């Protein structure tokens, strides 16, 4: 193949997007959400919560070594993972609910990629200036001292944000004040430094350079959201029946026949995704609504009514084209799809709350030792062995009394303990070996298997828990 017949490259290099600063109610809402979400993320590990002298006092802690998840007064044990699964289900249903009602509001306002990208753009704007200044700096081919100084300053600021992001994350897995000292003195575990390095780099790269590429190519949600939306979903859109034909020259003879859009490109210049909302619904749109603020500001200046770009539903288009007002917002939000999601979301939440309040502060599991299934003692009695795991969820040590329910003639003994009581340390699971003996001529000794119930009672408050198992006899 000759050079003139070579196939052209299908790859197009990314053109960086430099959104212009805009003010308005939606931009202010995004600032509030940014401050709240980042504040929660960075400050939560430092909140203290007194659980007693033997338990950690960090309000939110994922204790991998102790296999616990602490959230203020709630403590989740490994066998209670269904709470975490329930929260994940609620998060998914909540995402479905808000998407079906208001489009990609999660992406536009609260997604971590959006929040950190907004923060990085804010820092970039402080250092390099607004859109036009950043564009000139980007197009400046020659690297002089000023460009190098601005770029290095910006990158250092981004790295510090990334370092704070990685640092805050590892604080959720260990006592924050102690880990902070260990990190500074070089005594922290290598896993902590590795995790911080990975999160620092990913935050720096995703928020500083990849930005909209993560939303378009890496995130699967833009391709899933269509299944959650319908013609009644309220999402950001442009009203072409009002804005077209667009044009800048308003003093010509054709001005009376032109629409309200003056083709100022304000909506395009503020878009963090670099799209033109006037082209219709697009996968890249994250519904951040900054184009609404930009357009409303221009409409105020040219003396036109606001709402050329606004939250709207496709089902209202025929009404608006005929000059009728759109239906009330509540009719779009409260419909069958959203009500089903709300009922499911609320049902899972109520179930979790109910399970949280009815769970016992003590628990036990019983595992029969099957090798051998039973032992014949010197006096002819039959003995079975069990591993009983007792969980004490209280903040102090508690004595537990073990007993048998409706077990005629059976005797319960504890390995290494006098009597049938054992003390379990605070917030700990204790493994206790238990022997159950049936006399030589008893029914349990002669039967092949006998149903058995083992009880554990908290001696202090009388709370009880039980597990059913089987006693194995000779089977003669």
C-alpha positions as CSV (number, residue, x, y, z in Angstrom):
1,X,0.0,0.0,0.0
2,X,1.4,3.4,-1.0
3,X,1.7,6.3,1.4
4,X,-1.2,8.0,-0.3
5,X,-3.4,5.0,0.3
6,X,-2.7,4.7,4.0
7,X,-5.7,4.4,6.3
8,X,-6.1,7.6,8.3
9,X,-5.9,7.3,12.1
10,X,-9.2,7.0,13.9
11,X,-7.7,8.3,17.1
12,X,-8.4,11.9,18.1
13,X,-6.3,13.4,20.8
14,X,-8.2,14.8,23.8
15,X,-8.8,18.5,23.7
16,X,-8.7,19.9,27.3
17,X,-11.9,21.6,28.5
18,X,-11.7,24.9,30.4
19,X,-15.1,25.7,31.8
20,X,-15.8,29.4,32.4
21,X,-16.8,30.5,35.9
22,X,-20.5,31.0,36.3
23,X,-22.8,32.0,39.2
24,X,-26.4,31.1,39.9
25,X,-28.6,28.9,42.1
26,X,-27.3,25.6,40.7
27,X,-23.7,26.6,40.9
28,X,-24.3,27.7,44.5
29,X,-26.0,24.4,45.2
30,X,-23.0,22.5,43.8
31,X,-20.7,24.6,46.1
32,X,-22.7,23.7,49.1
33,X,-22.7,20.0,48.2
34,X,-19.0,20.1,47.5
35,X,-18.3,21.6,50.9
36,X,-20.6,19.2,52.8
37,X,-19.4,16.0,51.1
38,X,-15.7,16.9,51.3
39,X,-16.1,18.0,54.9
40,X,-17.7,14.7,55.8
41,X,-15.0,12.8,54.0
42,X,-12.0,14.6,55.5
43,X,-13.3,15.2,59.0
44,X,-15.3,12.0,59.9
45,X,-12.2,9.9,60.9
46,X,-11.4,12.5,63.6
47,X,-14.8,12.4,65.3
48,X,-14.6,10.6,68.7
49,X,-17.2,8.3,70.2
50,X,-16.8,6.8,73.7
51,X,-17.6,3.1,73.7
52,X,-15.8,2.2,76.9
53,X,-12.3,1.6,78.1
54,X,-11.7,-1.5,76.0
55,X,-13.1,-0.4,72.7
56,X,-11.9,2.1,70.0
57,X,-13.2,5.6,70.4
58,X,-13.3,6.5,66.7
59,X,-16.8,7.2,65.6
60,X,-16.5,5.6,62.2
61,X,-13.9,2.9,61.9
62,X,-13.5,-0.2,59.7
63,X,-11.4,-2.3,62.0
64,X,-10.0,-5.0,59.7
65,X,-7.7,-6.5,62.4
66,X,-10.7,-6.8,64.8
67,X,-13.1,-7.6,62.0
68,X,-15.6,-4.9,63.1
69,X,-17.3,-1.9,61.5
70,X,-18.0,0.8,63.9
71,X,-20.5,3.6,63.1
72,X,-21.1,5.8,66.1
73,X,-23.3,3.6,68.4
74,X,-23.7,0.8,65.8
75,X,-21.2,-2.1,65.6
76,X,-21.4,-4.5,62.7
77,X,-19.8,-8.0,63.1
78,X,-18.6,-10.2,60.2
79,X,-21.7,-12.4,60.5
80,X,-23.9,-9.3,60.2
81,X,-22.7,-8.4,56.8
82,X,-26.3,-8.3,55.6
83,X,-26.4,-4.8,57.1
84,X,-23.7,-3.7,54.6
85,X,-25.5,-5.6,51.8
86,X,-28.7,-3.8,52.7
87,X,-27.0,-0.4,52.6
88,X,-25.6,-1.2,49.2
89,X,-29.1,-2.2,48.0
90,X,-30.5,1.0,49.3
91,X,-27.7,3.0,47.5
92,X,-28.6,1.3,44.3
93,X,-32.3,1.8,44.6
94,X,-31.7,5.4,45.6
95,X,-29.7,5.9,42.5
96,X,-32.5,4.4,40.4
97,X,-35.0,6.6,42.2
98,X,-33.2,9.9,41.7
99,X,-32.3,9.1,38.1
100,X,-35.8,8.2,37.1
101,X,-37.1,11.4,38.7
102,X,-34.3,14.0,37.9
103,X,-31.9,12.3,35.5
104,X,-28.2,12.2,36.4
105,X,-28.4,14.4,39.5
106,X,-26.0,12.1,41.3
107,X,-23.4,12.5,38.5
108,X,-23.9,16.3,38.4
109,X,-23.8,17.0,42.1
110,X,-22.5,14.3,44.4
111,X,-20.4,11.8,42.4
112,X,-16.8,11.8,43.8
113,X,-15.4,12.3,40.3
114,X,-17.6,15.4,39.9
115,X,-16.8,16.8,43.4
116,X,-13.0,16.4,43.1
117,X,-13.0,17.7,39.5
118,X,-14.9,20.8,40.6
119,X,-12.3,21.3,43.4
120,X,-9.4,20.9,40.9
121,X,-11.0,23.3,38.5
122,X,-11.5,25.8,41.3
123,X,-7.8,25.6,42.2
124,X,-6.9,25.8,38.5
125,X,-9.0,29.0,38.2
126,X,-7.4,30.6,41.2
127,X,-3.9,30.0,39.9
128,X,-4.2,30.4,36.1
129,X,-7.3,32.6,35.8
130,X,-10.7,32.1,34.2
131,X,-11.4,30.3,30.9
132,X,-9.8,32.7,28.4
133,X,-6.6,33.0,30.5
134,X,-6.3,29.2,30.8
135,X,-7.0,28.8,27.1
136,X,-4.2,31.2,26.2
137,X,-1.8,29.4,28.6
138,X,-2.7,26.1,27.1
139,X,-2.2,27.3,23.5
140,X,1.1,28.9,24.3
141,X,3.6,26.6,22.7
142,X,6.7,28.1,24.3
143,X,7.3,27.3,27.9
144,X,8.6,30.5,29.6
145,X,9.1,31.1,33.3
146,X,5.6,32.3,33.9
147,X,3.9,29.2,32.3
148,X,6.3,26.9,34.2
149,X,5.6,28.7,37.5
150,X,1.8,28.5,37.0
151,X,1.8,24.9,36.0
152,X,4.1,23.7,38.8
153,X,2.1,25.6,41.4
154,X,-1.1,24.1,40.1
155,X,0.3,20.6,40.0
156,X,1.7,20.9,43.5
157,X,-1.7,22.1,44.8
158,X,-3.4,19.1,43.1
159,X,-0.9,16.7,44.6
160,X,-1.6,18.1,48.1
161,X,-5.3,17.6,47.5
162,X,-4.6,14.0,46.3
163,X,-2.4,13.4,49.3
164,X,-5.1,14.6,51.7
165,X,-7.6,12.4,49.9
166,X,-5.4,9.3,50.3
167,X,-4.6,10.2,53.9
168,X,-8.2,10.6,54.8
169,X,-9.1,7.2,53.3
170,X,-6.5,5.3,55.4
171,X,-7.7,7.0,58.6
172,X,-11.0,5.1,58.3
173,X,-9.1,1.8,58.8
174,X,-7.1,2.7,62.0
175,X,-7.2,5.2,64.9
176,X,-6.7,8.5,63.0
177,X,-4.5,10.4,65.6
178,X,-2.2,7.4,66.1
179,X,-1.9,6.6,62.4
180,X,-1.2,10.3,61.6
181,X,1.8,10.3,64.0
182,X,3.0,7.0,62.6
183,X,2.7,8.3,59.0
184,X,4.8,11.4,59.8
185,X,7.4,9.5,61.8
186,X,7.7,6.7,59.2
187,X,6.4,4.0,61.5
188,X,3.1,3.2,59.7
189,X,2.6,-0.1,57.9
190,X,3.8,-0.2,54.3
191,X,0.2,-0.9,53.2
192,X,-0.8,2.6,54.5
193,X,1.9,4.3,52.4
194,X,1.0,2.2,49.4
195,X,-2.7,3.0,49.7
196,X,-2.0,6.7,50.1
197,X,0.3,6.7,47.1
198,X,-2.3,5.0,44.8
199,X,-5.1,7.3,45.9
200,X,-2.9,10.3,45.6
201,X,-2.0,9.4,42.0
202,X,-5.6,8.5,41.0
203,X,-7.0,11.6,42.5
204,X,-4.4,13.7,40.8
205,X,-4.9,12.1,37.4
206,X,-8.6,11.7,37.4
207,X,-9.4,15.1,38.8
208,X,-6.6,17.0,37.0
209,X,-6.2,15.4,33.6
210,X,-8.8,12.7,32.8
211,X,-11.9,14.6,34.1
212,X,-14.7,14.2,31.6
213,X,-13.0,11.2,30.1
214,X,-13.8,9.2,33.3
215,X,-17.5,10.0,33.0
216,X,-17.6,9.2,29.3
217,X,-15.4,6.2,28.9
218,X,-14.7,4.7,32.3
219,X,-18.0,5.0,34.1
220,X,-20.8,2.5,33.1
221,X,-23.6,4.6,34.4
222,X,-24.2,6.8,31.3
223,X,-25.0,3.7,29.4
224,X,-27.3,2.3,32.1
225,X,-29.2,5.5,32.9
226,X,-31.4,5.2,29.8
227,X,-33.2,2.2,31.4
228,X,-34.0,4.3,34.5
229,X,-35.4,7.3,32.5
230,X,-38.6,7.9,30.5
231,X,-40.4,10.8,28.9
232,X,-41.5,12.1,32.3
233,X,-38.0,12.3,33.8
234,X,-37.0,15.9,34.6
235,X,-33.6,16.6,33.1
236,X,-31.7,19.5,31.7
237,X,-32.8,20.4,28.2
238,X,-33.0,23.2,25.6
239,X,-36.3,24.5,24.3
240,X,-35.7,24.8,20.5
241,X,-39.3,25.8,19.8
242,X,-38.5,29.0,21.7
243,X,-34.8,29.5,20.9
244,X,-34.7,28.7,17.2
245,X,-33.7,30.1,14.8
246,X,-30.8,31.3,16.8
247,X,-28.6,34.3,15.8
248,X,-26.4,37.1,17.1
249,X,-27.5,40.0,14.9
250,X,-30.6,41.4,16.6
251,X,-30.8,44.7,14.8
252,X,-31.4,43.3,11.4
253,X,-34.8,43.0,9.6
254,X,-34.9,39.3,10.5
255,X,-34.6,39.9,14.2
256,X,-38.4,39.6,14.7
257,X,-38.5,36.2,13.2
258,X,-35.5,34.9,15.3
259,X,-35.8,32.9,18.5
260,X,-34.5,33.8,22.0
261,X,-31.1,32.1,21.6
262,X,-28.5,34.7,20.6
263,X,-25.9,32.0,20.0
264,X,-23.6,33.4,22.7
265,X,-22.1,30.0,23.5
266,X,-22.3,30.7,27.2
267,X,-23.9,27.3,27.8
268,X,-21.1,25.6,26.0
269,X,-18.3,27.6,27.7
270,X,-19.5,26.7,31.2
271,X,-20.1,23.0,30.5
272,X,-17.5,20.7,32.2
273,X,-18.2,18.0,29.6
274,X,-17.6,20.3,26.7
275,X,-20.9,19.6,25.0
276,X,-23.6,21.8,23.5
277,X,-26.9,21.2,25.3
278,X,-28.7,22.7,22.3
279,X,-27.9,19.6,20.3
280,X,-30.4,17.6,22.5
281,X,-30.0,14.9,25.0
282,X,-26.5,13.4,25.1
283,X,-24.8,10.6,26.9
284,X,-22.1,13.0,28.0
285,X,-24.4,15.3,29.9
286,X,-24.1,14.9,33.7
287,X,-27.1,17.2,34.4
288,X,-24.9,19.6,36.5
289,X,-27.3,22.5,35.3
290,X,-24.5,25.0,35.0
291,X,-25.7,25.8,31.5
292,X,-29.1,26.8,33.1
293,X,-27.3,29.4,35.2
294,X,-25.3,30.7,32.3
295,X,-28.3,30.9,30.0
296,X,-30.5,32.6,32.6
297,X,-27.9,35.2,33.1
298,X,-27.8,36.0,29.4
299,X,-31.6,36.1,29.2
300,X,-31.6,38.6,32.0
301,X,-29.2,40.8,30.1
302,X,-31.1,40.7,26.8
303,X,-34.5,41.2,28.4
304,X,-35.8,37.7,27.6
305,X,-37.6,35.4,30.1
306,X,-35.6,32.7,31.8
307,X,-35.9,29.0,31.1
308,X,-34.6,28.7,27.6
309,X,-32.4,26.0,29.1
310,X,-34.0,24.4,32.2
311,X,-35.1,21.2,33.9
312,X,-37.9,19.8,31.7
313,X,-39.6,16.6,30.7
314,X,-40.0,15.4,27.1
315,X,-43.7,14.7,27.7
316,X,-44.3,18.5,28.2
317,X,-42.9,19.4,24.8
318,X,-46.2,19.2,22.9
319,X,-47.9,21.3,25.5
320,X,-45.3,24.0,25.5
321,X,-45.2,24.1,21.7
322,X,-48.9,24.9,21.8
323,X,-48.2,27.7,24.3
324,X,-49.5,25.8,27.4
325,X,-47.6,25.7,30.7
326,X,-45.8,22.5,31.6
327,X,-47.4,20.1,34.1
328,X,-46.5,20.6,37.8
329,X,-43.2,19.2,38.9
330,X,-44.9,16.8,41.4
331,X,-46.7,15.1,38.6
332,X,-43.4,14.2,37.0
333,X,-41.7,13.2,40.2
334,X,-44.6,11.1,41.8
335,X,-45.4,8.5,39.2
336,X,-45.6,4.7,39.2
337,X,-41.9,4.1,38.5
338,X,-40.6,6.5,41.2
339,X,-43.2,5.3,43.7
340,X,-42.1,1.7,43.2
341,X,-38.5,2.6,43.8
342,X,-39.5,4.6,46.8
343,X,-41.4,1.7,48.3
344,X,-38.6,-0.7,47.7
345,X,-36.0,1.7,49.1
346,X,-38.1,2.5,52.2
347,X,-38.9,-1.2,52.7
348,X,-35.2,-2.2,52.7
349,X,-34.4,0.7,55.1
350,X,-37.2,-0.3,57.5
351,X,-36.1,-3.9,57.4
352,X,-32.5,-2.9,58.3
353,X,-33.7,-0.6,61.2
354,X,-35.9,-3.4,62.5
355,X,-33.1,-5.9,62.3
356,X,-30.8,-3.5,64.1
357,X,-33.1,-3.0,67.0
358,X,-34.1,-6.7,67.5
359,X,-30.6,-8.1,67.3
360,X,-29.3,-9.6,70.5
361,X,-26.2,-8.3,72.4
362,X,-25.1,-12.0,72.8
363,X,-24.9,-14.7,70.3
364,X,-23.5,-18.2,70.0
365,X,-22.7,-20.8,67.3
366,X,-22.3,-24.5,67.9
367,X,-20.2,-26.8,65.8
368,X,-20.1,-30.5,66.7
369,X,-16.6,-32.1,66.5
370,X,-17.1,-35.0,64.0
371,X,-13.8,-36.7,64.4
372,X,-14.8,-38.9,66.2
373,X,-18.6,-38.4,66.3
374,X,-18.6,-39.7,69.9
375,X,-16.3,-41.2,72.5
376,X,-17.1,-44.1,74.8
377,X,-15.7,-43.4,78.3
378,X,-14.4,-46.0,80.7
379,X,-17.7,-46.3,82.6
380,X,-19.6,-46.8,79.3
381,X,-20.9,-43.3,79.1
382,X,-21.1,-41.6,75.7
383,X,-19.4,-38.2,75.2
384,X,-19.8,-35.7,72.3
385,X,-17.6,-32.7,71.8
386,X,-18.7,-29.3,70.5
387,X,-17.0,-26.0,69.7
388,X,-19.2,-23.2,71.0
389,X,-18.4,-19.7,70.0
390,X,-19.8,-17.0,72.3
391,X,-20.1,-13.4,71.2
392,X,-20.2,-10.7,73.7
393,X,-21.2,-7.4,72.1
394,X,-21.2,-5.4,75.3
395,X,-18.5,-2.9,76.1
396,X,-17.4,-4.8,79.2
397,X,-16.6,-8.4,80.1
398,X,-19.7,-10.6,80.8
399,X,-20.1,-14.0,82.4
400,X,-22.2,-16.5,80.4
401,X,-23.9,-19.6,81.9
402,X,-24.2,-22.5,79.5
403,X,-27.0,-25.1,79.9
404,X,-29.0,-27.7,78.1
405,X,-32.7,-27.5,77.3
406,X,-34.9,-30.6,77.8
407,X,-32.0,-33.0,77.9
408,X,-32.9,-35.8,80.4
409,X,-29.8,-37.3,81.9
410,X,-27.3,-35.4,79.8
411,X,-24.4,-33.6,81.5
412,X,-22.7,-30.4,80.2
413,X,-19.0,-29.8,81.0
414,X,-16.6,-27.0,79.9
415,X,-13.0,-27.7,79.0
416,X,-10.6,-25.9,81.3
417,X,-13.5,-24.4,83.4
418,X,-15.0,-25.3,86.7
419,X,-18.8,-25.4,86.5
420,X,-20.7,-24.2,83.5
421,X,-20.0,-20.5,83.5
422,X,-17.4,-18.8,81.3
423,X,-16.4,-15.1,81.1
424,X,-16.2,-13.5,77.7
425,X,-14.1,-10.3,77.3
426,X,-15.7,-7.1,76.0
427,X,-16.7,-7.0,72.4
428,X,-15.1,-10.3,71.7
429,X,-16.0,-13.8,70.4
430,X,-14.7,-16.6,72.6
431,X,-14.3,-20.2,71.4
432,X,-15.1,-22.6,74.2
433,X,-14.9,-26.4,73.9
434,X,-17.9,-28.1,75.5
435,X,-18.4,-31.8,76.4
436,X,-21.8,-33.3,76.7
437,X,-22.0,-36.8,78.4
438,X,-24.9,-39.3,78.3
439,X,-24.9,-42.0,81.0
440,X,-24.3,-45.6,79.9
441,X,-27.9,-46.8,79.9
442,X,-29.7,-43.5,79.0
443,X,-31.9,-43.1,76.0
444,X,-29.5,-40.6,74.4
445,X,-26.6,-43.1,74.7
446,X,-28.6,-45.9,73.0
447,X,-30.2,-43.7,70.3
448,X,-28.4,-43.0,67.0
449,X,-29.1,-39.2,67.3
450,X,-30.9,-37.0,69.8
451,X,-32.0,-33.4,69.2
452,X,-30.3,-31.1,71.6
453,X,-30.5,-27.3,72.4
454,X,-27.6,-25.5,74.0
455,X,-28.4,-22.2,75.9
456,X,-26.2,-19.3,76.8
457,X,-27.4,-16.8,79.4
458,X,-25.9,-13.5,80.3
459,X,-25.6,-13.7,84.1
460,X,-25.8,-9.9,84.5
461,X,-29.0,-9.0,82.6
462,X,-30.5,-12.5,82.0
463,X,-30.5,-12.2,78.2
464,X,-30.5,-15.6,76.5
465,X,-29.6,-17.1,73.2
466,X,-29.7,-20.7,71.9
467,X,-28.6,-23.0,69.1
468,X,-30.0,-26.4,68.2
469,X,-27.7,-29.3,67.5
470,X,-27.6,-33.2,67.7
471,X,-26.2,-35.6,70.2
472,X,-24.8,-38.8,68.6
473,X,-25.2,-42.1,70.5
474,X,-24.3,-45.7,69.7
475,X,-27.4,-46.3,67.6
476,X,-27.9,-49.9,68.9
